[in-house]
Amino acid sequence: MSSPISIVFCGTPEFAVPSLAALCADNRFSVDLVISQPDKPVGRSQELTPSPVKIFAKEQGIEVWQPESLNKEFAAHHFAKRPDFLVVVAYGQIVSQQVLDFPIVAPVNVHASLLPALRGASPLQHAVLLGHAQSGVTIQKMVRELDAGPILGQSSIELDSRETTASLHDKLSTLGAQLLIDTLSHPLHPIDQDNGKATFCHKLTRDDGVINFQTMTAVEIDRKVRALVPWPGVKWNDIKILATDVAPQANSIAISCVHDTQLFITSLQPDGRKPMSGTDFERGYPEMLGKMKGGL
């Protein structure tokens, strides 16, 4: 009986957990080491908190390494052996050529878009922001250029008309895990990307969530809310916009936007207050609602 395919897995957030879990559950694979980002301070108490990938790996009894800089610390780290594959899923650090050359067969990455579309740091959010009808996952052989490696496998899904980053996250993390197992279980057949068709998405900041009713349509704002809540969030002045629709909804308030479009805000949160419905906001903050409707 042949030995299992050996894996070193690099990942950090919840999105990467299904891929790691799928590898652990399949006896054709052996996850020998998990590399994850260092524990981060979370919340008001700033308590050091392990990543979801680290938590899962520890539950499985897998060794976890958390370098501050993988590239700088890689040469000094003792590895029992070279793995067949280095699997990278939302790790959070750009890796060097030395790291890419480490596995015997290939370094592979699970990317949450149909490459060459949406190379970069925020493909989930931008699929919703841009109103894409379709999204998916790509397994790529990693190269130094960001998300430009040959395609080893792809799987696509249709986006729901009310898709959010949260719902798409769950769909694609599961789809990616399935595709990863299928891809690594068969001989690799790399297909070069068409670089001329590449599109890119940047790392999101709070500035991406600023809205203006006088310069944006209801559809544009609604997409921002579905894409950017909870992070980096959507704000008008000091008010967080938490949930919207482009059709009338119960307990919503209607705001006029450009091109004679209307946005229906169903949940929002004034600064320092708890989230509330649109109608509760209307009763409690009539003056602020007037400014909102006036675009001030």
N, C-alpha and C positions, 0 to 999 in steps of 0.2 A: 504494500500500500504506500502511495506517495505521500511525502510530507505535506502539511498544509501550507498554503501561500502565506508568507510572513509579511506583516504590515507594521509600519510605524505610522501612527495617525496623528495629524495636527488639526486641532479644532478647538473652538472656544464656546460659542453661544448655543442656545437651544436648537438652532437650525441644524447644527452638526450632529446632534445626539442620535437621530434616527439612522444616520449613516454608520456611526460607530456601533450602535445596537445591532444593525443588520450584519455587520462583519463579525461581531461577537457571537451571534446566534447561528452562524453558518460554519459547520465544522471543516469546510474547505479552506478556511482562513484562520490565521493565528495573529491576533493583535498583540505584539510584543512590547510596545511602548506607546504611550499617549503623550503628546506634547501640547500644552495649553498655555494660555496667557496667565501671568501671575494673578493671585487673588487681588481683588480690587475693593477699596472702601465703598460701602453702599449705605445710602440713607443718611438721616441726620446724625446718627451715632457714628457714621463712617466705619462701621464694623467690616473687617476684612472678610470678603465672601468669595468662595471658590466658584469657578465657572461651571455651568451645567455639564460640560464635557468632563471636567475633572470629577465632579460628583458621581456621574455615571461610571466613569472608569474605576474609581475607588470601590464602588459597589461591586464591580466585576473582578476586583482583585488585580487590576492591571497597574503596572508602574506608571507614574505620572511625573513628567519633567516640566518645569515652568520657568524657562529662562527669560530674563528681562529682554535680552536680544538674542534670538536664536542664531543669527549669523555670527555674532561676536563670540558666543560661547560654544558654538558647535564643535570646533576643532578640539577643544579641551574635554569634551564630554566623552565618557567611556560607553561605547555601544557594544553589546555582546556579539553582534554580527550585523552585516548589512542586510536590510530587508529586501524582499522582492519588490514591494511597492511602498512609496511614500504617498500617503493619501492626505490631501489637504482640503478641509471643508470649513470655510469661514474662520480661519485661524486668527487673522488680524495683524500679521506681520508679513512684509514682502521678504521672500527668501532668496538667498544668494545662489550663484551657480554651484558653489561647493555643496550646498544642501541639495540642490536639484540633481547633482551627479551621484548622490549617496546611494539610492536604491539600485538594485541589480537590473530590474526590468524597466521601471519608469516612475517618475513622479506624476501623480494624477490629481486633478482638482475637480470638485463638484461645484459648478457655477450656476447660479439661479437665473439664467436667461438662455435664449436660443442664440448662442454666439454665431456670427460676430456681432449680433445686436447687444447693446447695453454691456459693453465691457466696463469694469470699474466697480466702485464700492457700494452702489445702492441700486442694483437691478430690480429688486422687488418693488421698491417705492416708485421707481421711474416707470415701470410697466403700468402701474395704476395712474401715476401723474400724467402720462402721455396718452392714456386711453387706449392702450393696446388691446386688441381683441384676443390675442394669443400670447402665451408665455410658455415657459418650460425650463428644463435643466439640460446642461451640457456637461459631459465628462470630457475633460481636455487633458492632453499631455502637457505638463507645465514647461514653459520656457521663460527666459528672463523678461521678455516684454510682457506687460500686463495683459492677461487673458487672451493672448495671441497664439497659444499653442494649438497643435493639430487636434481635431475633434475625434474622440474615440467612441462617443455615443451621444444621442440626443433623444429626448422625449418631450412632447408638447401637450398642453391642455388649453382649452378655451376659457377665457376669463368671464366670470359672471358680470352682469351689468352693474352690480353693486359690490364688486370685489373690493376688498381692503387689503392693505399690506399684511395685516394679521391673518386673514383667511388664506391669502396667497402663500404666505410663509409656511403654513401648515401643509398645504397641498404640495408645494414644491420640495419641502424637506422630506416628505414621505416618498415622493416620486424620485427624488435624487438618490435616496437610499436603495430603492429597487433597481434603478439604472446602474448604480455603482456595482452592485453585486453581479448583475448580468454582464457588465462590461469586463470586470476583472476575472470572471469565470471562463472567458473565452479568449482565444488569441486576439491581440490588438490589431486593429486596422485603422491607422491614423489617416485622417483626411484634412489637408491643409485648409485653414480658414481663408475666405475671400476678404483680404484686408481692405479692399476698396469699398466694401459694404459695411465696414465696422462703424458702430455708433458707441458713444461713451456716456457714462453717468458719474457725476462727482460725488464726493463725500458730503453728506448733508449737514447743514448747520441750522441754527434757529432762524437765521435770516430767510431761509427757504420757506418758512411757514408764515411769513407776514402776508396778509391779504389786504386788498383795497376794493371796496364795492364799486367805486367809480371807474376803475380801470380794468376790472376782471369780470368775466361772465359767471353766471351761476354754475355752469358746468365746470369751469376752471377751478373755482373755489371748492366745489364739492369734491373734485378729484384730489385737491390738496388735503382736504380733511380725511378722505378715505386712505390716502397714501401716507400722511405724515403724523397721524395721531396713533399712538401717544408720543412718538419721537420723530422729529424734533418739536412737534406740536404746531398748531395753527393759531395765530393770534390776530385780533383786530384791536389796536391800542393795547390796553392791559387786560383784555378779555380773551380767554381761551375758548376757541370754537371746537367743540368735542364731537358733534354729530350733526350732519346735514342731509338734505335730499333736494332733488330738483323737482319733486312732485309734492303736493300738499300732504302734510302728516299731522296726526293728532298731537296737540300740545306744542306745536311749532309756531315760530314767528316768521313772517315773510319779509324778506329784504330785497329791494330792487337793485339789480346789477346792470351792467352795460348791455347794450343790444336788446333792451326790453326783456331781459331774463329775470326770473325770480328764484331766490335761494330760500329754502325753508330750513331754519335752524331749530333742531329738536333738543339739543343739549349744549350748554355753554357754562363757563365758570368765570365770574368776575374775580379780579385779583383779591386774594385773601379770603375768598368764600368757597363754599362747597359747590360742586356741580349742580345745575338746576335745569329744568325744562324751559323751553322757549316761553311758554305762557307764564311760568313763575317769574321769569326774568322780566317779562312785560309788566307784571303787577308790582314787582319790587324795585325796578329801575326804569321807570317811564322816561325820565330825562335822558338817561344813557341810550335807551332804545331810540329816542327821537334823534339823537346825534348819529346813531348807527344808520338809521333810515335816511338821514340827511347826508351821510358820507363824510361827516366831520371827524 
